[in-house]
Amino acid sequence: MTGMAHEPLTQGEVLLEGFLALDTPEGFRSELIETDIVVTPPPDGEHEKYISRIVRQVIRSSRTEMDFSANKGLTLTPRSGGVGPKNHVVPDVTFAPLERDLFGGADPWMPCDGVAMVLEVTSTKARPDREVKRRCYARGAIPLYLLVDREVSSITLFSDPEKDDYRELCTRPFGKPLALPAPFAFDLETADFL
């Protein structure tokens, strides 16, 4: 009887296998972000209110007809230098041009090619959305990242991704409109966020 030699798994491969094998409770979501496994409980009503207001405006006002997916798993480039497994991030909302049909037939974890914008609304722990996820989305070359920061009552649009961050940002307090560039090309109203 001969044994088969197996290549030892790297720490990143072990982490990814463990993450993909998680049995996350219903309503919760799990993400693998920069070698950390993050499990998030179901959102509260205010969180969902902001998402609803933004999605309705995008569908109604965007110059390019948009499709969206809530809680769609995206695979993104690992940290600079390729350290660790690919990030497995779940934005609150992912927008893509309808003509691309990115979500039809997509695997649970899909690449971010063709995504026009991701949206995150902060929860009780805002740091991951403000910093860690922002870096992940920039490394994935997602053109626009929209962050609703409930803690400071503001909305920020990050654009022009390069390497580990976005080079441009525009922040408006709740109540002031925020211009979304092409392919959206409309002013996002935030008066009803107050």
C-alpha positions in Angstrom: 0.0 0.0 0.0 1.5 3.3 -1.1 0.5 6.6 0.3 0.0 9.7 -1.9 2.1 12.7 -1.2 0.2 15.9 -0.8 1.5 19.4 -1.0 1.0 21.1 2.4 -1.7 23.7 2.4 -0.7 27.3 3.0 -2.2 29.3 5.9 -4.2 31.2 3.4 -5.6 28.1 1.8 -6.6 26.7 5.2 -8.3 30.0 6.1 -10.2 30.1 2.8 -11.3 26.4 3.2 -12.5 27.1 6.7 -14.3 30.2 5.7 -16.1 28.5 2.7 -17.1 25.7 5.1 -18.8 28.0 7.6 -22.4 27.3 8.4 -23.5 30.8 9.0 -26.9 31.1 10.8 -29.8 32.2 8.7 -30.0 36.0 8.3 -26.3 36.4 9.2 -23.6 36.9 6.7 -20.0 36.0 6.8 -17.1 37.6 5.0 -13.3 37.0 4.6 -11.7 40.4 4.7 -8.0 40.8 4.8 -7.5 37.4 6.5 -10.2 38.1 9.1 -13.5 36.2 9.1 -16.3 38.6 10.0 -19.8 37.5 10.8 -22.5 40.2 10.8 -26.0 39.9 12.3 -29.1 40.9 10.4 -29.4 44.7 9.9 -31.8 47.0 11.7 -34.6 48.9 10.1 -32.7 52.2 9.7 -29.9 50.4 7.9 -32.5 49.0 5.4 -34.2 52.4 5.1 -31.1 54.0 3.7 -30.6 51.1 1.2 -34.2 51.3 0.1 -34.0 55.1 -0.5 -30.8 54.8 -2.6 -31.9 51.7 -4.6 -35.2 53.4 -5.6 -33.4 56.5 -6.7 -30.8 54.6 -8.8 -33.5 52.5 -10.5 -35.6 55.6 -11.2 -32.9 58.2 -12.1 -29.8 56.5 -13.4 -28.9 57.5 -16.9 -27.8 53.9 -17.5 -30.3 51.3 -16.6 -29.0 49.5 -13.5 -29.5 46.1 -12.0 -28.7 45.5 -8.4 -28.2 42.7 -5.9 -28.4 42.9 -2.2 -25.8 40.9 -0.3 -24.0 39.5 -3.4 -20.7 37.8 -2.6 -17.8 39.3 -4.4 -14.2 37.9 -4.7 -11.6 40.6 -4.6 -7.8 40.8 -4.8 -6.0 40.1 -1.6 -3.8 42.7 0.2 -0.8 44.2 -1.7 1.8 41.6 -2.4 -0.9 39.0 -2.8 -0.7 38.0 0.9 -3.5 35.6 1.9 -6.5 34.3 0.1 -8.8 36.5 -2.1 -11.1 38.6 -0.1 -14.7 37.4 0.0 -16.8 40.5 0.6 -20.6 41.0 0.7 -21.6 44.6 0.0 -25.0 45.7 1.2 -25.8 46.4 -2.5 -23.9 45.9 -5.7 -25.0 47.8 -8.9 -24.1 46.8 -12.4 -25.4 48.0 -15.8 -28.5 45.9 -16.7 -27.2 45.1 -20.2 -24.2 43.2 -18.6 -26.6 40.8 -16.8 -23.9 40.1 -14.2 -26.1 38.5 -11.6 -28.0 36.0 -13.8 -26.3 32.7 -13.4 -23.6 34.0 -11.1 -22.0 31.8 -8.5 -22.5 32.7 -4.9 -19.0 34.3 -4.9 -18.5 36.1 -8.2 -15.7 38.3 -9.5 -16.2 42.0 -9.4 -15.6 42.7 -13.2 -18.3 44.9 -14.5 -19.6 46.1 -11.2 -20.3 49.9 -11.4 -20.8 50.7 -7.7 -21.0 49.1 -4.3 -23.0 50.5 -1.4 -22.4 50.0 2.3 -24.4 51.4 5.2 -22.5 51.4 8.5 -23.6 49.3 11.4 -22.5 49.6 15.0 -18.9 48.9 13.9 -18.2 51.5 11.2 -14.4 50.9 10.8 -14.6 48.0 8.4 -16.9 49.9 6.0 -14.8 53.1 6.3 -11.4 51.5 6.0 -11.0 47.8 5.4 -13.8 47.3 2.8 -12.9 50.6 1.1 -9.4 49.2 0.5 -10.8 45.9 -0.7 -13.1 47.6 -3.2 -10.3 49.8 -4.5 -8.0 46.8 -5.0 -10.9 45.2 -6.9 -11.0 48.3 -9.2 -14.7 48.9 -8.5 -15.1 52.4 -9.9 -17.4 53.8 -7.2 -17.9 53.0 -3.5 -20.9 54.7 -1.8 -20.7 54.8 2.0 -23.6 55.9 4.1 -22.1 56.7 7.5 -24.9 56.7 10.1 -22.5 57.6 13.0 -21.6 61.0 11.5 -24.8 61.5 9.4 -23.0 61.7 6.1 -22.7 60.0 2.7 -19.4 59.7 0.9 -18.7 58.7 -2.7 -15.2 57.2 -3.3 -14.0 57.1 -6.9 -10.9 56.7 -9.0 -9.5 53.5 -7.4 -5.8 53.0 -7.5 -3.9 50.1 -5.7 -5.2 50.0 -2.1 -7.4 53.1 -2.0 -9.6 55.6 -3.9 -7.9 58.8 -5.0 -11.1 60.9 -4.9 -13.9 61.3 -2.4 -16.8 63.6 -2.0 -18.7 63.8 1.4 -22.0 65.4 2.0 -24.0 65.7 5.2 -27.4 64.1 5.3 -29.9 66.5 3.7 -27.6 67.6 0.9 -27.6 66.0 -2.6 -24.5 64.0 -3.8 -23.7 64.0 -7.5 -23.2 60.5 -8.8 -21.0 60.4 -12.0 -21.6 58.3 -15.1 -22.9 55.7 -15.6 -25.4 57.0 -13.1 -25.2 60.7 -13.8 -27.8 62.1 -11.4 -27.9 63.9 -8.0 -28.7 61.5 -5.2 -31.0 63.1 -2.7 -30.5 62.5 1.0 -33.2 64.8 2.5 -35.2 61.8 3.6 -32.2 60.4 5.5 -32.8 63.0 8.2 
